[in-house]
Amino acid sequence: MPTLSNRRAVADSGPECAPRAAAASELPARGSPQARRRSGHRAFSLIRQFSLLSLLCVGTVCVLSSILLSRFLGNHLLERDATILMEVVQSIADVQDMSAYFLGQSRDPLDRSLEGFFAHVARLPDVLRANVYALDQRVLWSSDPTLIDRRLGANLELEAALEGRLTVESGVIGANGGPKPEHLALRSSEPRFVENYLPVRASAGGPVIGVVEIYRAPAALFRTITRGVQLIWAVALAGGAFLYLTLFWIVRRADRLIGEQSERLVEGETLAVIGEITGAITHGIRNPLASIRTSAELCQDDPSPAVREAADDIVAEVDRLSEWVRQLLTYAEQEPARLEAVSLVPLLEGCLAGFERDLRRRGVETRTEFAADLPTVRGERVRLTHAMNSLFANALEAMPGGGRLAIAAQPARNGRVVQITLTDSGVGIPPDQLPRVFAPFFTTKRRGLGLGLPLVSRIIVRFGGSVSIASEPGHGARVTVELPRSSA
C-alpha cells in the first residue's frame, strides 16, 4: 500500500502537468498558418487572391467594353448622319438627272440649278466646305472658288467613294502633323470635324458618276456622342463596382463560413480526443481518487498536527483533480442543450450570494444594475449558472488585493438579446494573451487546466449567444455576454 508521502507526490503531480499542457497548446498545429510559415509555405488567403484577381478581371472587362461601346456609338452616329446626307443628295440626283452635269454634258441652266443646290448645302449649319468631284477627281464645284478645276492630290477616302463606298472620316483640324491639303483655309470654333464622302449614282443601283464631299463641324452631334460615351463609362464603372463588391461580399462570407467550418472541424476533432481522454480518466482515476479522499478524511481526525495537515493537502488536491475531471466531462459533452426560459436576475443574484464569503474576505465591493422587467433568455439554468460562476471566479482571482466588481444586465439590439456585463478593477489581461483566452488548454495559472473560459464560451454559444472580453493591463477587464431573448 502506498505511503502517505507517495500519495502526496501523486497529488502534487497535477500542477506540473498544467504548464506542460499549456505549453503544448501553444505549439502550432500541423497545417496551421504558423506551421506553414515555419516550413516555408505561404498561407493561402482567399480574400487577398480574389480581391486582386477579380479587380483585375472586372476592371479589364469594364475598360475594354467601354472602349468598344464608345467607338461603336461614335462611329454609328457619324455613319448614320452621313447616310442621311447621302440619301438627300441621291434623291436630288434622281430628280435632277445629275449624270450630264458630272460627265460635263449639261446645259448652263442645269448647272446653275445644281450649283445653287450645292451652295444651299454649303450654307447649312455646321458645314465648313462642300466640294463636288468628277470621276477623274477634279473639283467641279466648291464653296471655296479657289479649289474649282483643281485636283487636290492623293485622297484614299475619295478613291473609296468613287468605288461606291460611303466614307466617313473624323478628327481634329490640323492634327497628325498639320492639315491635309483640303483642310486649308478651314475655320471653325469647333476643332473636331467630320468629312463625308457621298457617292452619287446615275440611278438607284447604277454606276457612280461623282462624289459630293461635305466638311462639317457638328458641335451638337459631338456633344451627343460625348454624353453617350460618358454615360457608357459611368454605367460600366458603376456596374463593375457593383459586381466587384457583390462578388467580394459573397466570397468574404464564404471565406468566413469556410473558416468557421474549419474551426468547428478542429474543435470536433479536439472534442473527440478529449472525450477519449476523459473516458480513460473517468474509469482510471475517479474511483482511486474517491478512495484516496476517503482515506485522507479519516486521517483528518488524527491527533498529530502534521498528519492532519497532510490529510488536508490530500483532500484539497483530490478535489482539484476531481474538478478537472468534471470540467473535461462538461467540455467534451456532445448532448444537445435542453432549452428553457431562464430568468437572469435570480440566477445572477444566486451566483453573487455564493461568492459572498470570498468577496468579503478579499475586500471586493460589488455593484449591481439590473434593468426593470428584464426579459427571460433562452438557455439552461444549470449550465448558465456554471458559466456565470466561472466568470465570477475569474474576476475574483484578478483582484487578489481587493477592488470593485460591477454586474449589469439590460436588453440590447432592440430587445432581441439580453446583455450581461461583468466589469472588474483587477490586473487585466495582456494584449498578446487576450486573443487566446477562449482557446482550450491555454492558461497562465500554475494550477489551471485552461478550460474555464472555453467552457463558458461553449455554453453561451450553444444557446445562440456570444461572449467577449475587453481588457487593458492594470485597468481591469470587461466581460460581455449576450443571450437571445426567450420567446416564452
Backbone torsions as a table, in degrees:
resi	resn	phi	psi	omega
1	MET	NA	133.7	-177.2
2	PRO	-66.1	145.4	179.6
3	THR	-76.3	173.5	179.7
4	LEU	-65.5	-38.7	179.0
5	SER	-64.8	-36.0	178.0
6	ASN	-67.4	-40.0	178.4
7	ARG	-63.4	-38.3	177.4
8	ARG	-62.6	-39.3	178.9
9	ALA	-63.8	-39.1	178.0
10	VAL	-64.6	-42.7	-178.9
11	ALA	-66.4	-36.0	-177.4
12	ASP	-78.9	-7.6	-178.6
13	SER	-72.3	-18.8	-178.4
14	GLY	-61.9	-51.0	-178.0
15	PRO	-59.5	-30.3	179.8
16	GLU	-69.8	-26.3	-178.0
17	CYS	-76.3	-30.7	-175.4
18	ALA	-62.4	-48.8	178.0
19	PRO	-59.8	-37.0	179.8
20	ARG	-66.2	-39.4	177.6
21	ALA	-65.0	-40.6	178.9
22	ALA	-64.8	-41.4	179.3
23	ALA	-65.1	-38.6	179.2
24	ALA	-65.4	-33.1	-179.8
25	SER	-69.2	-19.3	-179.5
26	GLU	-85.9	-10.3	178.8
27	LEU	-70.8	141.1	179.4
28	PRO	-66.7	131.4	178.4
29	ALA	-71.5	156.7	178.8
30	ARG	-64.8	128.7	-178.7
31	GLY	89.5	-6.4	179.6
32	SER	-75.3	164.9	178.5
33	PRO	-58.6	-38.5	179.8
34	GLN	-64.4	-41.3	-179.8
35	ALA	-66.2	-38.5	179.3
36	ARG	-65.6	-38.1	178.8
37	ARG	-65.2	-38.8	-179.9
38	ARG	-68.0	-31.6	-178.5
39	SER	-86.9	0.3	177.4
40	GLY	92.9	-1.0	179.3
41	HIS	-91.6	133.2	178.0
42	ARG	-84.7	133.4	-178.4
43	ALA	-65.7	136.5	178.5
44	PHE	-80.8	128.5	178.3
45	SER	-113.7	111.2	-179.4
46	LEU	-63.4	-42.0	-178.0
47	ILE	-64.9	-45.5	-177.7
48	ARG	-65.1	-45.4	-179.6
49	GLN	-64.6	-44.0	-178.6
50	PHE	-66.6	-42.7	-177.0
51	SER	-61.4	-37.5	-179.1
52	LEU	-76.7	-50.8	-176.5
53	LEU	-67.7	-42.3	-179.7
54	SER	-67.5	-37.3	177.2
55	LEU	-63.2	-41.3	178.2
56	LEU	-64.4	-45.9	-177.8
57	CYS	-67.5	-48.9	-179.2
58	VAL	-63.9	-42.1	178.5
59	GLY	-63.3	-41.8	179.0
60	THR	-63.7	-44.8	179.6
61	VAL	-62.9	-43.2	-179.4
62	CYS	-63.4	-45.1	-177.9
63	VAL	-66.6	-47.3	-178.9
64	LEU	-64.0	-43.7	179.2
65	SER	-65.2	-36.6	178.4
66	SER	-66.2	-41.7	179.1
67	ILE	-64.2	-46.5	-179.1
68	LEU	-64.5	-43.9	-179.9
69	LEU	-67.2	-37.0	178.6
70	SER	-64.3	-44.2	178.2
71	ARG	-65.2	-41.8	178.9
72	PHE	-62.1	-43.7	-179.6
73	LEU	-62.3	-48.3	-179.4
74	GLY	-61.9	-47.9	-179.1
75	ASN	-65.1	-39.8	-178.4
76	HIS	-64.9	-44.2	-179.4
77	LEU	-66.2	-40.6	179.7
78	LEU	-66.3	-42.5	179.2
79	GLU	-66.8	-37.4	178.6
80	ARG	-65.7	-40.5	177.6
81	ASP	-63.8	-41.2	179.1
82	ALA	-67.9	-35.7	178.8
83	THR	-62.9	-40.6	178.7
84	ILE	-62.9	-43.8	178.2
85	LEU	-62.4	-41.9	-179.5
86	MET	-62.7	-41.3	179.5
87	GLU	-64.7	-35.9	177.8
88	VAL	-66.3	-46.8	-179.2
89	VAL	-64.6	-40.2	-178.9
90	GLN	-67.3	-35.8	177.1
91	SER	-64.1	-39.0	176.3
92	ILE	-65.6	-40.9	179.7
93	ALA	-62.4	-38.0	179.2
94	ASP	-67.3	-36.4	-178.2
95	VAL	-77.5	-44.8	-173.7
96	GLN	-88.4	-7.5	-177.5
97	ASP	54.6	73.1	-175.5
98	MET	-77.1	-3.2	-176.4
99	SER	-57.7	-44.8	-178.6
100	ALA	-62.9	-38.0	-178.7
101	TYR	-66.3	-48.6	-177.0
102	PHE	-68.7	-30.6	-179.5
103	LEU	-90.1	2.8	177.3
104	GLY	76.1	24.7	-177.1
105	GLN	-113.8	11.0	-175.4
106	SER	-85.7	165.5	176.2
107	ARG	-94.6	162.8	-176.1
108	ASP	-58.4	-45.6	-179.7
109	PRO	-57.8	-37.6	178.3
110	LEU	-67.2	-40.3	178.3
111	ASP	-59.1	-46.1	-177.8
112	ARG	-65.9	-35.3	178.9
113	SER	-66.2	-45.6	-179.6
114	LEU	-68.2	-41.2	179.9
115	GLU	-67.2	-30.6	173.6
116	GLY	-64.8	-38.1	177.0
117	PHE	-65.1	-43.7	178.9
118	PHE	-63.9	-38.6	178.2
119	ALA	-64.1	-35.7	176.8
120	HIS	-65.9	-41.2	176.7
121	VAL	-62.0	-39.9	-179.1
122	ALA	-66.6	-22.7	-179.0
123	ARG	-92.2	2.3	177.5
124	LEU	-65.8	153.3	178.6
125	PRO	-56.7	142.8	176.0
126	ASP	73.3	-2.9	179.0
127	VAL	-84.6	123.6	178.8
128	LEU	-91.5	-35.9	-178.5
129	ARG	-162.6	148.8	175.3
130	ALA	-130.4	130.7	178.3
131	ASN	-125.7	146.5	176.3
132	VAL	-121.0	125.8	-175.5
133	TYR	-113.5	144.7	171.2
134	ALA	-87.2	178.2	-178.8
135	LEU	-65.2	-24.4	179.2
136	ASP	-89.8	17.1	178.3
137	GLN	67.6	16.1	176.2
138	ARG	-84.0	140.8	179.1
139	VAL	-76.3	111.2	177.6
140	LEU	-78.6	-38.3	-179.9
141	TRP	-152.1	149.4	178.8
142	SER	-153.0	147.4	174.1
143	SER	-67.9	-13.3	171.8
144	ASP	-107.3	101.6	-174.6
145	PRO	-55.4	-23.6	-177.7
146	THR	-68.9	-15.3	-178.3
147	LEU	-93.9	-8.5	-176.4
148	ILE	-66.7	139.3	-179.4
149	ASP	66.8	18.8	178.1
150	ARG	-110.4	155.9	169.5
151	ARG	-110.6	126.8	-169.5
152	LEU	-91.4	16.1	177.2
153	GLY	91.9	-172.2	-176.5
154	ALA	-62.9	132.4	-178.4
155	ASN	-147.1	101.6	-177.0
156	LEU	-65.2	-36.2	-179.9
157	GLU	-65.3	-40.2	178.8
158	LEU	-65.7	-40.6	178.8
159	GLU	-62.6	-40.7	178.4
160	ALA	-64.7	-38.3	179.5
161	ALA	-67.7	-37.7	178.3
162	LEU	-65.7	-21.6	175.6
163	GLU	-85.2	-0.9	175.0
164	GLY	102.3	7.8	-178.8
165	ARG	-101.1	131.0	173.5
166	LEU	-68.7	125.5	-175.5
167	THR	-121.2	132.1	179.5
168	VAL	-127.9	128.4	177.2
169	GLU	-128.0	137.2	177.4
170	SER	-132.9	155.8	-179.3
171	GLY	174.6	-157.8	179.8
172	VAL	-117.2	132.7	-178.3
173	ILE	-61.7	126.7	177.9
174	GLY	84.6	2.4	179.2
175	ALA	-79.3	169.7	177.1
176	ASN	60.0	50.9	172.7
177	GLY	84.8	18.5	176.3
178	GLY	114.7	163.9	-176.5
179	PRO	-72.0	151.6	171.8
180	LYS	-71.5	162.8	-179.8
181	PRO	-55.4	-38.0	-178.6
182	GLU	-78.4	-6.1	177.5
183	HIS	-86.8	-8.6	-176.7
184	LEU	-59.6	140.0	176.3
185	ALA	70.3	9.8	175.8
186	LEU	-78.6	135.1	-179.2
187	ARG	-132.4	127.8	179.6
188	SER	-159.9	143.3	174.3
189	SER	-72.6	-20.6	177.0
190	GLU	-97.0	112.3	-175.1
191	PRO	-68.5	-22.9	-178.6
192	ARG	-83.9	146.1	-178.0
193	PHE	-135.4	162.5	172.4
194	VAL	-128.1	127.8	-178.9
195	GLU	-113.4	111.2	-177.7
196	ASN	-105.3	124.5	174.6
197	TYR	-107.9	109.5	-172.5
198	LEU	-106.1	107.4	178.1
199	PRO	-68.5	138.5	178.5
200	VAL	-112.2	129.6	-177.3
201	ARG	-109.0	154.1	179.7
202	ALA	-62.6	-35.1	177.3
203	SER	-158.9	175.6	-179.4
204	ALA	-59.4	118.0	-178.9
205	GLY	80.0	3.6	-178.7
206	GLY	-84.5	-176.8	-179.4
207	PRO	-71.1	156.4	177.5
208	VAL	-74.6	132.5	179.5
209	ILE	-113.0	-9.1	179.7
210	GLY	176.3	-179.3	-178.6
211	VAL	-137.5	136.9	172.7
212	VAL	-108.4	123.7	-179.9
213	GLU	-108.2	129.2	-179.2
214	ILE	-127.4	118.6	172.4
215	TYR	-89.9	129.8	-179.7
216	ARG	-135.7	154.7	171.2
217	ALA	-126.7	70.7	-174.0
218	PRO	-75.8	89.9	-177.3
219	ALA	-60.2	-41.1	-179.4
220	ALA	-63.3	-41.6	179.6
221	LEU	-64.8	-42.3	179.0
222	PHE	-66.3	-35.9	176.2
223	ARG	-63.9	-40.0	177.2
224	THR	-62.7	-43.3	178.1
225	ILE	-63.3	-41.3	-179.9
226	THR	-62.9	-44.6	178.0
227	ARG	-63.7	-39.6	177.6
228	GLY	-63.5	-42.2	178.7
229	VAL	-63.9	-43.5	178.4
230	GLN	-61.6	-40.2	178.6
231	LEU	-65.0	-40.4	178.5
232	ILE	-61.1	-47.0	-180.0
233	TRP	-65.0	-41.1	-179.6
234	ALA	-63.5	-45.8	-179.6
235	VAL	-65.7	-41.0	-179.6
236	ALA	-64.1	-44.6	-179.6
237	LEU	-67.9	-42.3	178.6
238	ALA	-64.8	-43.1	177.8
239	GLY	-64.4	-40.9	178.1
240	GLY	-64.3	-41.6	178.3
241	ALA	-64.0	-42.8	178.9
242	PHE	-63.1	-44.6	179.3
243	LEU	-62.6	-44.4	-179.0
244	TYR	-63.0	-46.6	-178.6
245	LEU	-66.2	-38.4	178.3
246	THR	-63.8	-48.3	178.8
247	LEU	-63.6	-38.3	179.0
248	PHE	-63.1	-40.8	178.9
249	TRP	-64.0	-43.1	-179.5
250	ILE	-63.6	-46.1	-178.3
251	VAL	-67.5	-38.8	178.6
252	ARG	-63.7	-41.9	177.7
253	ARG	-64.5	-42.0	178.3
254	ALA	-63.0	-39.3	178.9
255	ASP	-62.8	-41.2	177.8
256	ARG	-64.6	-42.9	179.0
257	LEU	-62.6	-40.9	177.6
258	ILE	-62.4	-42.7	178.1
259	GLY	-62.7	-41.8	178.7
260	GLU	-65.1	-41.3	178.3
261	GLN	-63.8	-38.2	178.6
262	SER	-64.7	-42.7	178.5
263	GLU	-63.0	-40.9	178.9
264	ARG	-65.4	-36.4	178.4
265	LEU	-65.1	-45.2	178.3
266	VAL	-63.1	-41.3	179.7
267	GLU	-63.8	-40.0	178.6
268	GLY	-62.6	-42.4	177.8
269	GLU	-64.0	-39.9	178.9
270	THR	-63.3	-43.3	180.0
271	LEU	-64.3	-36.3	178.2
272	ALA	-62.8	-42.7	178.3
273	VAL	-65.2	-44.0	179.5
274	ILE	-61.2	-39.5	179.0
275	GLY	-61.3	-42.2	178.5
276	GLU	-64.4	-44.1	179.9
277	ILE	-64.0	-41.8	-178.3
278	THR	-63.0	-40.8	177.9
279	GLY	-59.7	-43.4	179.0
280	ALA	-64.8	-40.7	-179.9
281	ILE	-64.9	-41.8	-177.2
282	THR	-61.0	-46.2	-176.9
283	HIS	-79.7	-28.4	-173.9
284	GLY	-97.1	-18.7	-172.9
285	ILE	-119.3	-35.6	-171.4
286	ARG	-59.1	-49.5	-178.6
287	ASN	-64.7	-45.4	175.6
288	PRO	-60.4	-36.2	178.5
289	LEU	-63.8	-40.2	178.5
290	ALA	-62.8	-39.8	178.7
291	SER	-66.4	-41.4	178.7
292	ILE	-62.1	-43.2	-178.7
293	ARG	-65.2	-39.8	179.3
294	THR	-63.5	-43.1	178.4
295	SER	-64.1	-40.3	-179.9
296	ALA	-66.6	-37.8	178.6
297	GLU	-62.5	-35.6	177.0
298	LEU	-65.1	-33.9	-179.7
299	CYS	-77.8	-13.3	-180.0
300	GLN	-68.3	-17.5	177.8
301	ASP	-94.5	6.8	-179.4
302	ASP	-68.0	140.2	-179.6
303	PRO	-66.6	-19.5	-177.6
304	SER	-78.7	126.0	178.5
305	PRO	-61.3	-36.5	-179.2
306	ALA	-64.9	-39.9	179.3
307	VAL	-67.2	-42.4	179.6
308	ARG	-63.2	-39.2	179.6
309	GLU	-65.3	-42.5	178.5
310	ALA	-65.2	-38.8	178.8
311	ALA	-64.9	-40.4	177.8
312	ASP	-62.2	-41.2	178.6
313	ASP	-62.5	-41.3	-179.0
314	ILE	-64.7	-43.5	179.9
315	VAL	-62.1	-43.4	-179.4
316	ALA	-63.2	-42.8	-179.2
317	GLU	-69.5	-37.6	177.2
318	VAL	-64.1	-41.1	178.1
319	ASP	-63.1	-39.7	179.3
320	ARG	-65.0	-43.4	177.9
321	LEU	-64.7	-37.8	177.5
322	SER	-63.5	-37.1	178.0
323	GLU	-66.5	-37.7	175.8
324	TRP	-60.2	-45.7	179.5
325	VAL	-61.5	-42.1	179.6
326	ARG	-63.6	-41.3	178.7
327	GLN	-63.7	-42.3	178.8
328	LEU	-62.2	-42.7	179.2
329	LEU	-63.5	-42.2	-178.8
330	THR	-67.9	-42.4	-177.4
331	TYR	-67.5	-37.1	-177.4
332	ALA	-83.9	-3.3	-176.7
333	GLU	-65.4	131.1	-177.1
334	GLN	-109.1	3.2	-177.6
335	GLU	-66.8	140.8	177.7
336	PRO	-66.2	148.1	-178.1
337	ALA	-71.6	141.3	175.2
338	ARG	-96.5	95.9	-171.2
339	LEU	-74.9	145.8	177.0
340	GLU	-151.7	167.4	176.2
341	ALA	-83.4	120.4	-175.1
342	VAL	-115.9	129.2	175.2
343	SER	-87.4	122.7	-171.6
344	LEU	-79.2	-32.5	-175.1
345	VAL	-61.4	-52.1	176.6
346	PRO	-61.6	-35.0	-179.8
347	LEU	-64.5	-47.3	-178.9
348	LEU	-67.6	-40.0	178.5
349	GLU	-64.9	-37.0	177.1
350	GLY	-65.4	-42.4	177.4
351	CYS	-62.4	-42.4	-179.5
352	LEU	-64.6	-38.8	178.6
353	ALA	-65.6	-34.4	179.3
354	GLY	-66.0	-24.7	179.6
355	PHE	-101.6	13.2	-174.4
356	GLU	-60.8	-42.7	-178.4
357	ARG	-65.2	-44.5	179.0
358	ASP	-64.5	-36.4	179.1
359	LEU	-62.8	-44.7	179.1
360	ARG	-67.0	-41.2	-178.0
361	ARG	-63.9	-37.2	-178.9
362	ARG	-86.6	-9.6	-179.7
363	GLY	73.5	41.4	-179.1
364	VAL	-100.3	126.6	176.3
365	GLU	-88.7	138.8	-179.1
366	THR	-117.9	150.0	176.6
367	ARG	-142.5	129.1	-179.6
368	THR	-114.7	146.9	178.7
369	GLU	-146.4	95.9	-178.7
370	PHE	-109.0	131.6	179.7
371	ALA	-66.2	145.5	177.4
372	ALA	-67.2	144.4	179.9
373	ASP	54.0	45.6	179.1
374	LEU	-65.2	126.3	-177.7
375	PRO	-70.3	158.7	175.7
376	THR	-74.7	160.2	-179.2
377	VAL	-117.7	162.8	179.1
378	ARG	-90.9	118.9	-178.3
379	GLY	-177.6	-155.2	179.9
380	GLU	-135.7	121.5	-169.1
381	ARG	-57.7	-45.2	-175.3
382	VAL	-63.7	-46.3	-177.3
383	ARG	-71.9	-36.8	175.6
384	LEU	-64.2	-38.0	176.8
385	THR	-62.4	-42.9	178.2
386	HIS	-62.2	-42.7	179.8
387	ALA	-63.0	-44.8	-180.0
388	MET	-65.8	-39.7	177.6
389	ASN	-60.6	-39.0	178.1
390	SER	-63.5	-41.4	179.2
391	LEU	-66.6	-40.5	176.4
392	PHE	-62.7	-42.0	-179.2
393	ALA	-63.9	-41.5	178.3
394	ASN	-64.0	-39.8	179.2
395	ALA	-64.0	-40.4	178.5
396	LEU	-65.7	-41.3	179.9
397	GLU	-65.5	-25.4	178.9
398	ALA	-79.2	-8.5	-179.3
399	MET	-125.5	65.5	-177.7
400	PRO	-65.7	-25.9	-179.5
401	GLY	-102.7	20.0	-179.7
402	GLY	93.2	168.9	179.7
403	GLY	162.3	-154.0	-177.1
404	ARG	-127.9	140.3	178.4
405	LEU	-130.0	121.1	-179.7
406	ALA	-112.9	130.2	178.1
407	ILE	-120.2	126.8	-179.5
408	ALA	-134.3	149.9	177.3
409	ALA	-145.0	129.8	-177.9
410	GLN	-158.4	156.3	175.8
411	PRO	-67.4	153.3	179.4
412	ALA	-147.6	166.3	179.2
413	ARG	53.0	55.2	178.7
414	ASN	57.9	34.3	175.8
415	GLY	81.7	3.3	-178.5
416	ARG	-75.4	-26.8	-179.6
417	VAL	-133.2	164.9	172.8
418	VAL	-112.7	128.8	-176.6
419	GLN	-105.2	128.7	177.5
420	ILE	-115.2	129.6	179.1
421	THR	-124.7	134.8	173.5
422	LEU	-119.4	116.8	-177.2
423	THR	-118.6	121.1	178.6
424	ASP	-116.9	164.3	179.4
425	SER	-109.3	36.3	-175.0
426	GLY	-82.6	-155.6	-173.0
427	VAL	-76.3	-18.4	-179.8
428	GLY	83.0	178.7	-177.7
429	ILE	-122.0	130.5	177.8
430	PRO	-60.6	147.8	-178.0
431	PRO	-60.0	-33.3	-178.4
432	ASP	-73.4	-19.1	179.5
433	GLN	-96.8	-18.6	-174.5
434	LEU	-60.0	-41.7	179.9
435	PRO	-68.0	-12.9	-173.9
436	ARG	-109.5	6.9	-173.5
437	VAL	-66.5	-24.3	179.9
438	PHE	-97.5	7.2	178.8
439	ALA	-79.7	133.9	179.5
440	PRO	-60.3	138.2	175.5
441	PHE	69.1	9.8	172.2
442	PHE	-89.0	122.6	-178.8
443	THR	-149.9	149.9	173.6
444	THR	-111.0	1.8	-179.3
445	LYS	-89.8	140.5	-178.2
446	ARG	-65.2	-33.2	-178.2
447	ARG	-109.9	17.9	-178.5
448	GLY	-93.5	153.8	177.6
449	LEU	-97.6	-19.1	-180.0
450	GLY	82.6	28.4	179.1
451	LEU	-120.9	1.1	-177.9
452	GLY	-63.8	-62.9	-179.8
453	LEU	-68.9	-38.7	174.0
454	PRO	-58.3	-37.4	178.0
455	LEU	-67.5	-39.3	176.2
456	VAL	-60.2	-47.4	179.9
457	SER	-62.3	-41.5	-178.9
458	ARG	-64.1	-40.5	179.3
459	ILE	-65.3	-48.4	-176.8
460	ILE	-64.6	-42.7	-178.7
461	VAL	-66.3	-35.5	179.4
462	ARG	-63.5	-25.6	177.6
463	PHE	-91.8	8.0	178.7
464	GLY	84.8	15.5	-178.7
465	GLY	-106.5	-164.3	-179.8
466	SER	-150.1	155.6	178.0
467	VAL	-139.1	138.9	179.4
468	SER	-144.0	158.2	-178.5
469	ILE	-130.6	132.9	172.7
470	ALA	-122.2	132.4	-175.2
471	SER	-156.0	153.2	170.7
472	GLU	-131.9	136.3	-179.9
473	PRO	-56.7	129.0	179.3
474	GLY	84.0	-3.8	-179.1
475	HIS	-124.6	20.9	175.8
476	GLY	79.1	-169.5	-178.3
477	ALA	-141.7	155.0	178.3
478	ARG	-129.6	115.9	179.0
479	VAL	-100.8	128.0	-179.9
480	THR	-117.6	122.3	178.9
481	VAL	-117.2	129.8	175.8
482	GLU	-119.9	128.4	-179.9
483	LEU	-124.6	139.2	-179.0
484	PRO	-66.5	143.7	179.3
485	ARG	-68.5	139.8	179.1
486	SER	-75.0	142.0	178.1
487	SER	-79.6	-12.1	-178.9
488	ALA	-75.1	NA	NA
